Amino acid sequence: MHLRRNSRRTLRRSVALSLGGLVLATPLLTACGFNYATDRVYTPASGVNNRDASVDVLGAVIVSGQDDSGTFIATFTNNSTEEKATVESLAGAGGNTIQAESFSPIKIDEGGLVNLATDGGIPVSGTFTAGNFVPVTVTFGDGERVEMKVPVVPDDSGDYAGLDSSSASPTESPSETPSESSTESPSESPSASASE
């Protein structure tokens, strides 16, 4: 009987010590399970993201074939499943004079997205070169605005190759000039010989 009492006491102490240790370790164990880097939103890419408005701006970059001109590329995602959204303007921020060369509002369906990389992008001009971060303000149809620092990436690199559709792109202008002059000179010479 004496032996049973001792084993019960020992068992109670073991259980009490285990529970006490568990209670003391609980704050340490729960603190380890939150705010992992893998739990945070992160896109491993050159572009920057902004999710502050009802329309997300994802993967924003300016693809530039030469200094002071380029093409703004991003994906606009409408978070509303009930109302359409529009992107009304794109302009410089914080004293930066970047301008969209030609811009008509971009319509985004309910819960939809628009990828400017497949839609040609928005030609921009200003004072920037590849490697810079350009402050840009995007204004939406509901009056919301987001400001972000958008990286300028070269037109000849990786996923961005050929996406600069700005009028001053060096890849477009040399190919256009010879073709125009070659088409004009043969048409001029027969008409000149016919009139003589």
Order of alpha helices (4+ residues) and beta strands (2+ residues): alpha-beta-beta-beta-beta-beta-beta-beta-alpha-beta-beta-beta-alpha
